[in-house]
Amino acid sequence: MSSLETRHVRLPRLAFVVRNLFALFLFGTGIMTMGFGLNGYPVDQTPDEVGRFMIALQATGYLIFWVGLFKTIAGGLMFFPRTAPLAILMSLPYAFNILLYVTLFAHQFLVIGLPDFGACVFLLYCYFDWYRPIFAAQNTSSLPDPMKDANAV
């Protein structure tokens, strides 16, 4: 039996709902982030620490537009079942970064950051059969033994 035939999605109905909601979130916030990269962050006249951080981030030229484009692409790919496992892996660095950001710095956004990271981890669990070959040991039984050939000479 082919390895493609043994792959399945755990909790398929719940995974479908979470995947589509997460894809909508990534796609929407990706477009918004690209807008911030082009137009700058909207901050008050007296910004709080998060606003100051965003101003400093913009001043460094931190490729905000490209981060938004990457999120938009990952969100778009996540809408299609065939490309969902790749899109979930693409969204993992973003989701982990958001987890660190809301946990260590912007506590008022925990309501958004924790479900964002939770959805990504849940989808990793649901699609783990697609990632299992990454962690599997290579089959070396079909490779010739170089020591055996060296001893034969």
Secondary structure, 3 states (H helix, E strand, C coil): CCHHHHCCCCCHHHHHHHHHHHHHHHHHHHHHHHHHHHHCCCCCCCCCHHHHHHHHHHHHCCCHHHHHHHHHHHHHHHCCCCCHHHHHHHHHHHHHHHHHHHHHCCHHHHHHHHHHHHHHHHHHHHCHHHHHHHHCCCCCCCCCCHHHHHHHC
